[in-house]
Amino acid sequence: MSTEENKALILRLYEEVWNQHNPEAVDDFVAADVFSRDMLPEYQHGVDGYKHLVRWMHTAMPNLRMDIEDMIAEGDKVAAFVTFSGTHTGPLRDLDPSGRQVSVEQTHWYRLANGKVAETWSVRDDLGMMQQLGAIPQLGGAVHRGRITPEEISGEGSSESGLTGGITPEEISGGRHPDSAPHEVGVPPEDISGRTPPSSSPHAPRERGIPPEDISGD
């Protein structure tokens, strides 16, 4: 098949399977032995696993849509940049129906063989979708006060009262929030860079940081 024919087949897959909510039409576009990289191991191999994905997502979001924003094809591969949208009115893993609307961007890749999809994989904004569903708090919100807690990094839960500490995005990136108080402990920037800030005297006593004798061993 030509690249244009491959693109036409993927266009029909989105419209006739995903947007028309018809998992039985999968057989017209997807090979019996398809390999879906993103699926759980028990669903990765075979067309039944792909049908399971379609049914599962349509149960969670009965009005789900995949709107194609862009598509490219080369050789036996097609890549589609899509907007995934829907309303969460059914169970989604351990999330009860929330009634919330979601809209996230995704990129889907397909490898075709003998006129059907033989392999699929994707790049998805699952974090954005979980935030829109209310399963994960928005960073910088009132509860977070602009900080990331150790519990959120590890994936463990935490009460709201425990969300006042943590690490700021500026501290992760190496920057400093303009209205934040200076650190009282730790290694000052001049110790890391090897340079002394212009405003400080090289002979002035240090009020914070690690003394040179601790680093040198003297």
C-alpha positions in Angstrom: 0.0 0.0 0.0 1.1 3.6 -0.7 1.6 6.1 2.1 -1.7 7.8 1.1 -3.5 4.5 1.3 -2.0 3.9 4.7 -3.2 7.3 5.9 -6.7 6.7 4.5 -6.9 3.5 6.4 -6.0 5.2 9.7 -8.5 8.0 9.1 -11.2 5.3 8.7 -10.0 3.6 11.9 -10.5 6.8 13.9 -13.9 7.6 12.4 -15.5 4.1 12.1 -14.1 2.6 15.3 -13.4 5.3 17.8 -15.8 8.1 16.8 -18.7 5.8 15.8 -18.0 3.6 18.9 -17.9 0.4 17.0 -15.4 -2.1 18.3 -16.6 -4.8 16.0 -15.2 -2.8 13.0 -11.7 -3.2 14.4 -11.2 -6.4 12.3 -11.5 -4.3 9.1 -8.4 -2.2 10.1 -6.3 -4.1 12.7 -4.4 -7.4 12.1 -5.4 -10.5 14.1 -1.8 -10.6 15.5 -1.4 -6.9 16.2 1.1 -5.9 18.9 -0.1 -2.9 21.0 2.9 -1.7 23.0 1.0 0.5 25.4 -1.4 -2.1 26.6 -1.1 -4.3 29.7 0.8 -7.5 29.0 -2.4 -9.6 28.8 -3.8 -7.3 26.2 -0.7 -6.5 24.1 -0.9 -9.4 21.6 -3.9 -9.9 19.3 -6.9 -8.0 18.0 -9.0 -8.9 21.0 -6.8 -6.8 23.2 -7.3 -3.8 20.9 -11.1 -4.3 21.0 -10.9 -4.4 24.8 -9.2 -1.0 24.8 -12.0 0.4 22.6 -14.8 -1.0 24.8 -13.0 0.1 28.0 -12.5 3.7 26.9 -16.1 4.0 25.5 -17.5 2.6 28.8 -15.6 5.3 30.7 -16.4 8.1 28.2 -19.4 7.2 26.1 -19.1 10.4 24.0 -15.3 9.9 23.4 -13.9 11.5 20.3 -10.5 11.4 18.5 -10.1 14.5 16.4 -7.1 14.4 14.0 -5.1 17.6 14.1 -2.2 16.4 11.8 -1.0 13.2 10.2 2.2 12.1 8.5 3.2 8.9 6.8 6.5 7.4 5.6 7.1 3.9 4.4 5.0 1.5 6.4 4.3 3.9 9.3 1.7 6.5 10.1 1.8 9.0 12.9 -1.3 10.9 13.9 -1.5 13.9 16.3 -5.0 13.9 17.8 -7.2 15.6 20.4 -8.7 13.1 22.7 -11.9 14.4 24.4 -14.9 13.1 26.3 -17.0 13.2 29.5 -16.1 10.8 32.3 -19.4 9.2 33.1 -18.3 5.6 33.6 -15.7 3.7 35.7 -12.1 4.3 34.7 -9.8 1.9 36.6 -10.3 2.8 40.2 -11.9 6.2 39.5 -15.6 6.6 40.0 -17.5 8.6 37.3 -16.8 12.3 37.9 -18.9 13.9 35.2 -15.9 16.0 34.2 -14.9 16.8 30.6 -11.4 16.1 29.5 -9.4 17.2 26.4 -5.8 16.2 25.9 -3.4 15.9 23.1 -1.9 12.5 22.0 0.3 11.2 19.3 -0.4 7.7 18.0 2.0 5.6 15.9 1.0 2.8 13.6 3.0 0.3 11.6 1.0 -1.3 8.8 1.5 -4.6 7.0 -0.7 -6.3 4.4 -3.2 -3.5 4.5 -3.8 -3.6 8.3 -2.3 -2.2 11.5 0.3 -4.6 12.7 1.7 -2.6 15.6 0.7 0.5 17.6 2.3 2.8 20.3 1.6 6.3 21.5 2.7 9.3 23.5 -0.1 10.5 25.7 -0.7 13.3 28.3 -2.1 10.9 30.9 -1.0 13.3 33.7 -3.0 16.1 32.2 -6.0 13.9 31.8 -5.8 12.7 35.5 -5.5 16.4 36.6 -8.6 17.3 34.6 -10.5 14.4 36.1 -9.5 15.6 39.6 -7.5 12.5 40.4 -4.3 14.4 40.8 -4.2 18.0 42.1 -3.0 20.8 39.8 0.5 22.0 40.6 0.5 25.5 41.8 -3.0 25.3 43.1 -4.3 26.6 46.4 -3.7 23.3 48.1 -0.2 22.9 46.8 0.9 26.5 47.4 3.3 26.0 44.4 5.2 23.1 46.0 5.7 19.4 45.1 5.6 17.1 48.0 7.6 13.9 48.5 4.3 12.0 48.5 3.5 13.2 45.0 6.9 12.3 43.7 6.6 8.8 45.2 3.0 8.3 44.1 1.8 8.0 47.7 -1.2 9.9 49.0 -1.1 12.8 51.5 -3.6 14.9 53.4 -4.0 18.6 52.5 -2.4 19.7 55.7 0.8 17.9 54.6 1.0 19.7 51.2 2.5 22.9 52.6 6.1 21.6 52.5 7.9 20.0 49.6 10.0 21.2 46.8 9.2 24.2 44.6 9.5 23.9 40.8 12.2 26.6 41.0 14.3 24.5 43.3 14.0 21.5 40.9 15.0 23.6 37.9 17.8 25.4 39.8 16.1 28.8 39.8 14.9 30.8 42.7 11.4 32.3 43.1 11.8 36.1 43.3 9.8 36.5 46.5 11.1 33.4 48.3 13.2 33.7 51.4 16.9 32.6 51.1 17.9 29.2 52.2 19.2 29.0 55.8 21.1 25.8 55.3 22.7 23.8 52.6 25.4 24.5 50.0 25.3 28.2 48.8 25.4 28.8 45.0 29.0 30.0 45.1 30.1 26.7 46.6 28.6 24.9 43.6 29.8 27.2 40.9 33.2 28.0 42.3 32.5 31.7 42.0 31.9 34.3 44.7 29.0 36.6 44.1 30.1 40.2 43.4 28.2 41.5 46.4 30.0 39.3 48.9 33.6 39.7 50.3 35.9 36.8 49.8 37.1 37.3 53.4 33.7 37.6 54.9 32.7 34.9 57.3 30.2 32.4 56.0 26.8 32.3 57.8 25.5 29.2 56.0 26.6 26.4 53.8 29.4 23.8 54.2 32.7 25.1 55.7 35.7 24.6 53.4 37.4 22.3 55.9 34.4 19.9 55.7 34.9 19.6 51.9 38.7 19.4 52.0 38.9 17.1 54.9 41.3 19.4 56.8 
